[in-house]
Amino acid sequence: MPTALRELAPLFLRLGLTAFGGPVAHTATMEAEVVRRRGWLTPTAFLDLVSATQLVPGPNSTELAMHIGYARARWAGLVVAGTAFIVPAACVTLGVAWAYTRYGILPRGQAILAGVAPVVLAVVAHALWGLGKTAVHSALTLAIAVAAAAAVALGVHELLVLAVAGSIAALDRRVTAGGDPLAPAVDPVALTTLFGVFAKAGGLLFGSGYVLIAYLRADLVARLGWFTEAQLVDAIAVGQATPGPVFTTATFVGYQLAGLAGAAIATLGIFLPAFGFVALTAPVLPRLRAHRDLAAAIDGLNAASVGLMLAVLAPIAAGATTRPLLLAGVGLPSLALLVTGRAGPMALLAGGAGIGLLLG
């Protein structure tokens, strides 16, 4: 195996096992690992990839892993990084799904989230400081970042925010430059339907994995009647409380409906579109950056992406402050360790999850 692939595989396997906290925390963790620690990407190149994931449907942090893989080792890197990030998380979720089927209860998901929340706050704040210094390099990009954060907080759709930000930055460059051009057998049709449900979600869902609940409720609860509201809430909770992509909710749902075959089909369905989207967008990003107007638009998108992360930081902070002892005892030390470089995000997130379980 080439050196680049040997480096990608263990990194994203570890991320798939330890990256708690959802897409924004995953993005911050990847920035720490591939920009600060390993120097594989410049901060600007990393932000370009973050912006690219915002513009297509699917699981943002999983697509970011694929983009990093492509940047490091082209097509093989795309497949290796994406698969390595998904599979460990899907296996953990599959274990939870088995326990749920066997015992009818979930592990202490809320306890895990309580321990992880202050660490996520520290990891995202640390990443935002570094990414912000790169993305916000003028009065215009500062205004874009602040306006994007405010707009998302007020409920404006992320795609509209990104489109306006990119257009404003491109127009500003034009003006400035003066214009320059194990379960019972299931009927195969049911498995086909299951694949279709999750492929549609993976191919159409914009934003974070937390929006997934609306898509799944429409199909699994309202249209097909396969799941109850309570079961769906449990499934989303599992996706949030386990490491790796939130979209591994599909693994849990698939197992409940059709055992191992259902888990595999649902997981494949929801993540397969992401491989296609990244395969289409990754090769053209360098050419877009080389065009001055488009490069200015990308700078606007990057500033807006920082604003979107900033908007997510507020509810994370609100959740963390409800447990001041955890915030003081876990969050602040985590931030100090990150700033001084004495610990990485993956170890801290895994430690936060463990502390949450112990204190839960």
C-alpha positions in Angstrom: 0.0 0.0 0.0 1.4 3.5 -0.9 2.6 5.7 1.9 -0.2 8.2 1.6 -2.9 5.4 1.9 -1.1 3.9 4.9 -1.3 7.4 6.6 -4.9 8.0 5.6 -6.4 4.6 6.7 -5.3 4.7 10.4 -6.2 8.4 10.8 -9.7 8.0 9.6 -10.2 4.7 11.4 -9.4 6.4 14.6 -11.7 9.3 13.8 -14.5 6.9 13.1 -14.0 5.4 16.5 -13.4 8.6 18.6 -14.9 11.6 16.8 -17.9 12.3 18.9 -20.0 15.4 18.8 -21.4 15.7 15.3 -20.3 17.3 12.0 -18.9 20.6 13.3 -16.8 18.7 15.9 -15.6 16.3 13.2 -14.6 19.3 11.0 -12.7 20.8 13.8 -10.9 17.5 14.6 -10.0 17.0 11.0 -8.6 20.5 10.8 -6.4 19.8 13.9 -5.1 16.5 12.4 -4.5 17.4 8.7 -3.6 21.1 9.0 -2.0 21.7 12.3 -0.5 18.4 13.2 0.4 16.8 9.8 0.5 19.8 7.5 -1.2 17.9 4.6 -3.3 20.9 3.7 -2.9 24.6 4.1 -5.7 26.4 6.1 -7.0 27.9 2.9 -7.1 24.6 1.1 -8.9 23.0 4.0 -11.5 25.7 4.1 -12.0 25.2 0.3 -12.9 21.6 1.0 -15.2 22.6 3.9 -17.0 25.0 1.6 -17.3 22.3 -1.2 -19.1 20.0 1.2 -21.6 22.7 2.1 -22.7 23.0 -1.5 -23.8 19.4 -2.1 -26.2 17.1 -0.3 -25.1 14.4 2.1 -23.1 14.0 5.3 -20.8 17.0 5.4 -18.0 15.6 7.6 -18.0 12.3 5.7 -17.6 14.1 2.4 -14.9 16.2 4.0 -13.0 13.0 4.9 -13.3 11.9 1.2 -12.1 15.3 0.0 -9.1 15.1 2.2 -8.4 11.5 1.0 -8.6 12.7 -2.6 -6.3 15.6 -2.0 -3.8 13.2 -0.4 -4.0 10.2 -2.7 -6.5 10.9 -5.4 -9.2 8.3 -6.1 -7.8 5.6 -3.9 -7.5 8.1 -1.1 -11.1 9.2 -1.5 -12.3 5.6 -1.1 -10.0 4.7 1.7 -10.6 7.8 3.8 -14.4 7.7 3.3 -14.6 4.0 4.0 -12.3 4.1 7.0 -14.4 6.9 8.6 -17.7 5.2 8.0 -17.0 1.5 8.8 -15.9 1.8 12.5 -18.8 4.1 13.3 -21.2 1.8 11.6 -19.8 -1.2 13.5 -20.3 0.6 16.8 -23.8 1.6 15.9 -24.5 -2.0 14.8 -23.4 -3.2 18.3 -25.8 -0.6 19.9 -28.6 -1.8 17.6 -28.0 -5.4 18.7 -28.2 -4.4 22.3 -31.3 -2.4 21.7 -33.0 -5.4 20.0 -31.8 -7.9 22.7 -32.5 -5.8 25.8 -34.9 -3.1 24.7 -32.8 -0.2 26.1 -30.2 2.2 24.8 -26.7 2.7 26.4 -26.4 5.9 28.3 -26.4 8.2 25.3 -27.3 11.3 27.2 -24.5 10.7 29.6 -22.0 10.4 26.7 -23.3 13.6 25.2 -23.0 15.4 28.5 -19.4 14.5 28.8 -18.6 15.2 25.2 -20.4 18.6 25.0 -17.7 20.7 26.9 -14.9 19.0 24.9 -16.8 19.7 21.6 -17.1 23.4 22.7 -13.3 23.5 23.3 -12.4 21.7 20.0 -14.7 23.9 17.9 -13.6 27.1 19.5 -10.0 26.2 19.0 -10.6 25.3 15.3 -12.6 28.5 14.7 -9.7 30.6 16.0 -7.3 29.0 13.5 -9.7 28.9 10.5 -11.1 32.3 11.3 -7.6 33.9 10.9 -7.4 32.3 7.5 -10.9 33.0 6.2 -11.4 36.4 7.7 -8.7 38.5 6.0 -10.5 41.7 5.2 -13.4 43.9 6.3 -15.6 42.2 3.7 -14.9 38.6 4.8 -15.4 39.7 8.5 -18.8 41.1 7.6 -19.7 38.0 5.6 -18.7 35.7 8.5 -20.7 37.7 11.1 -23.7 38.1 8.8 -23.6 34.3 8.0 -23.6 33.4 11.6 -26.5 35.8 12.4 -28.5 34.7 9.4 -28.3 31.0 10.2 -29.1 31.7 13.9 -32.2 33.5 12.6 -33.3 30.4 10.6 -32.1 31.4 7.1 -31.2 28.3 5.0 -27.5 27.5 4.8 -27.5 27.2 1.0 -29.0 30.7 0.6 -26.4 32.1 3.0 -23.6 30.4 1.1 -24.9 31.5 -2.3 -25.2 35.2 -1.2 -21.8 35.1 0.5 -20.1 33.8 -2.6 -21.9 36.2 -4.9 -21.0 39.2 -2.8 -17.3 38.3 -2.6 -17.2 37.7 -6.4 -19.0 40.9 -7.2 -16.7 42.8 -4.8 -13.6 41.5 -6.7 -15.2 42.5 -10.0 -15.8 46.0 -8.8 -12.4 46.3 -7.2 -10.6 44.9 -10.2 -12.6 47.0 -12.7 -14.1 43.8 -14.4 -12.0 40.8 -15.5 -13.4 38.2 -17.4 -29.2 -11.7 12.2 -32.9 -11.3 11.8 -35.8 -13.0 10.1 -35.7 -13.2 6.4 -37.1 -10.1 4.7 -38.7 -9.9 1.3 -36.2 -8.5 -1.3 -38.6 -5.8 -2.3 -38.5 -4.5 1.3 -34.7 -4.4 1.1 -34.9 -2.5 -2.2 -37.3 0.0 -0.6 -35.0 0.3 2.4 -32.1 1.1 0.1 -34.2 3.7 -1.7 -35.3 5.4 1.5 -31.7 6.0 2.6 -30.2 6.7 -0.8 -32.8 9.5 -1.2 -31.8 10.9 2.2 -28.1 10.7 1.4 -28.7 12.2 -2.0 -31.0 15.1 -1.1 -30.3 16.1 2.5 -28.4 19.4 2.9 -26.8 20.5 6.1 -25.9 18.5 9.1 -27.0 15.0 10.1 -29.4 16.4 12.6 -31.8 17.3 9.8 -32.0 13.6 9.0 -34.9 13.1 11.5 -37.3 15.1 9.2 -36.5 13.0 6.2 -36.8 9.7 8.0 -40.0 10.6 9.7 -41.7 11.3 6.4 -40.7 7.9 4.9 -40.3 5.4 7.8 -43.1 6.7 10.1 -45.7 8.5 7.9 -45.4 6.7 4.5 -44.2 3.2 5.3 -45.2 2.8 8.9 -42.1 0.8 9.6 -41.0 2.8 12.7 -42.8 4.6 15.5 -42.0 8.1 16.6 -40.3 6.8 19.7 -38.2 4.3 17.8 -37.1 7.1 15.4 -36.1 9.3 18.3 -34.0 6.4 19.7 -32.4 5.9 16.3 -31.4 9.6 16.0 -30.0 9.5 19.6 -27.8 6.5 18.7 -26.4 8.4 15.7 -25.6 11.4 17.9 -24.2 9.5 20.9 -21.9 7.1 18.9 -18.6 8.3 17.3 -18.2 9.1 13.6 -20.9 10.2 11.2 -24.4 11.0 12.5 -25.7 9.3 9.4 -24.9 5.9 10.9 -28.4 6.2 12.3 -29.1 4.3 9.0 -27.2 1.3 10.4 -29.4 1.2 13.5 -32.6 1.6 11.6 -31.6 -1.0 9.0 -30.7 -3.6 11.7 -34.0 -3.0 13.5 -36.0 -3.6 10.3 -34.0 -6.4 8.6 -31.1 -7.6 10.7 -27.5 -7.6 9.3 -28.7 -7.4 5.7 -30.8 -4.4 6.5 -28.0 -2.7 8.3 -25.7 -3.1 5.4 -28.2 -2.0 2.8 -29.3 1.1 4.7 -25.6 2.1 5.5 -24.7 1.6 1.8 -27.7 3.6 0.6 -27.1 6.7 2.8 -23.4 7.0 2.2 -23.1 5.9 -1.5 -24.3 9.3 -2.9 -21.6 11.1 -0.9 -18.9 9.2 -2.8 -20.5 10.3 -6.0 -20.7 13.9 -5.1 -17.1 14.1 -3.9 -15.9 12.2 -7.0 -17.6 14.9 -9.2 -16.5 18.0 -7.2 -12.9 17.1 -5.9 -11.2 17.2 -9.3 -12.5 20.6 -10.3 -11.7 22.5 -7.1 -8.1 23.4 -8.1 -9.4 24.8 -11.4 -12.0 26.9 -9.6 -9.4 28.3 -7.3 -7.2 29.3 -10.2 -10.0 31.5 -11.7 -9.8 35.0 -10.0 -13.6 35.6 -9.9 -14.4 32.1 -8.7 -11.5 32.3 -6.2 -13.1 35.4 -4.8 -16.4 33.6 -4.5 -14.7 30.7 -2.7 -13.2 33.2 -0.3 -16.7 34.4 0.4 -17.9 30.8 0.9 -15.0 30.1 3.3 -15.9 33.2 5.4 -19.5 32.1 5.4 -18.5 28.5 6.4 -16.7 29.9 9.4 -19.8 31.9 10.2 -21.9 28.7 10.0 -19.6 27.0 12.4 -19.8 30.0 14.7 -23.6 29.8 14.6 -23.5 26.1 15.7 -21.1 27.0 18.6 -23.9 29.0 20.3 -26.3 26.0 21.0 -23.3 23.8 21.9 -22.2 26.4 24.4 -25.8 26.7 25.8 -25.9 22.9 26.3 -22.5 22.9 28.0 -23.3 25.7 30.4 -26.2 23.7 31.9 -23.6 21.6 33.5 -21.1 24.1 34.9 -19.0 21.6 36.7 -18.4 19.6 33.5 -17.7 22.8 31.6 -15.1 23.9 34.2 -13.6 20.5 34.9 -13.6 19.1 31.4 -14.1 21.9 28.9 -11.6 24.5 30.1 -8.8 21.9 30.6 -9.5 20.5 27.1 -9.1 24.0 25.6 -5.9 24.5 27.5 -4.5 21.1 26.3 -5.5 22.0 22.7 -3.9 25.4 22.8 -0.7 24.1 24.3 -0.6 21.1 21.9 -0.4 18.6 24.7 -3.4 16.6 23.5 -5.3 16.1 20.3 -9.1 16.4 19.7 -9.6 12.7 19.2 -8.2 11.7 22.6 -10.1 14.5 24.3 -13.4 13.6 22.7 -13.0 10.0 23.6 -12.0 11.0 27.2 -15.1 13.3 27.4 -17.3 10.4 26.4 -15.8 8.2 29.1 -16.2 10.8 31.8 -19.8 11.3 30.8 -20.4 7.6 31.2 -18.7 7.4 34.5 -20.6 10.4 35.9 -23.9 9.5 34.3 
